[in-house]
């Protein structure tokens, strides 16, 4: 899927998030990618380019790690259908509603409440996201993944 995300014009038209995605020169040769992969803890995991470098568009040895599917789903921040509101926030019946993806919840997400102010709803989302990220980090063995999960949703880094 990495090569398709990097070079399929059809996929880039369908999914705007893939528009600027590329694969580093070295990984365009499967043998090079495979040699790197075999040195990683990859079995049963998904290749991810977004955790280590937020907003990253390049698949490379410096920017990619293999992570569990639930971690990958957790860090995916779907901005579709939320209008101009912050991630995790939508407007419903004169209130701002915060909902956060949560792999520990049966439904895979947690309702965080209804708020009078958009900033309060966004902060509720961020705070819950941080607490879940810390919990997920505690279950990891790769130091790069642990650090990225812990740092990603800290209050002081939310606008980066």
N, C-alpha and C positions, 0 to 999 in steps of 0.2 A: 503493500500500500504506500510505502514511502515514495517510491519512484512515481507512482500514479499521482500522488498529492503534489509532487514537485513539478510534474511536467504534463499532465493531462489537461488540455485546454477545456475539454468538455466538463471535467470535474471542477475546474476553476470557475467556469461559468455558473455551475450549479451551486457551488459553495463559496461564498465570498471570502471566508476565512482561509481558504487555500490559495487565494489570488497571488500572493507574493512568496509562497513557500518554494524553497529550493533545496537541493541535496548537494552537499559539499562534493567537490571534484573527486576526491578519493573514494567516496561511497558510491559513485556511479558504476563502479565495478563491483559486482556482487562478492567476488573473492575477498576484497578489502573489507567490505562490510561484515562478511561472515567471520573473518579473522578477528575483528574487533568484538563482534557479538559473542563468540565462543569464550572470550575472557570475562564476560559479564554473567551475572545471575539472571538469566533470561527465560528459563523454562517456565511456562505457564503465565508469562507476563507480557505486557504490551510495550512497544517502543514509544517513548514519549519525548517530544522536543520542547515542551512548554513548561515543565516544572522547574528546571534549573535556571532558565532564563525567561522570565515572564515576557510575553509578546514576541518570543523568538520565531523566526521564519526559516531557519536553516537547520537541516538535519546534518549533524556532524558528531564526531567523537567527543567534542568539548561541550556540546549542548544537549546530548541525548542520554537517557537512562532507560532501563526497563523497569516498569512499575506494575503493580497489581491493577487489574481492571477497576476495582472499587476506588483506588487512589486516582486513577486516570479520570473516572467519572466525576469524582469529587472536585478536582481542580478545574474541570471544564466549566467555564462561566458563560452560560447561554444568555446572550443579550437579545435574542429574537423575541418579539412580541412584548417587550417591556417598555416600549416607547422611548421617551427620553429620560427615564428614571434610572437610578443606579442599579447595578446587578442585584438581583434578589428582591427587588421592590416593584410593586405595581399598585395602581390606584383602583380602589373598589369601594363603592358606596360612601363616598366622601372621606375615605381614610386611606392611608398608605399602608399596604400589607407587605410584610416581610416573610419570605419563605426561603429556606436554605437547603441545598442538597446535603444529605446526611446518610452515609452508608450504614449507620447503626440503627436507623429507623426502618421499620417494616416497609413503609411506602417509599423509602429512599430519599425522603425529604422531610423537613420539619417546619411546621407552621410556627412562626415566631411572634405573631400578633399583628394588631392593627394600631396605627400610630397617627397622631394628628399632624406631625411634621415628617417630611421626607427624610430629613437628616437623622431623625430618631430611628426610622425604619432601616435606613442604610447602616447605621451603627449597630443595630440589633443583628443584622445579617453578618456584618464583619466580625462582631464579637463571637457569634456562634460558629462562624467559619473558622476563626482562630482556635476555638476550643476543640473542634473536631480535628483540625489539622494537627494539633498537639497530640491528641489521642492516637491518630493514625501514625504520627512520627514515632511514638513510643513502641509501636509494633514493627518498625522497620529495622533492618540490619545495615543498610548502606548509609554511611555518614553523609553523603551528598544529598540523598533523599530526605534524611532526617532534617538536615539544616534548611533545605529548601522549603519543606513543609512548615517548619516552625517560623521561618522568617517571612514567608509569603503574605500572611494575613495580619501581622502585627499592626497595631494602630498607626505607628509612625511611618509604616511603609505602604499604607493603603492607597496613596495617590501616585505611586511610582508607576 
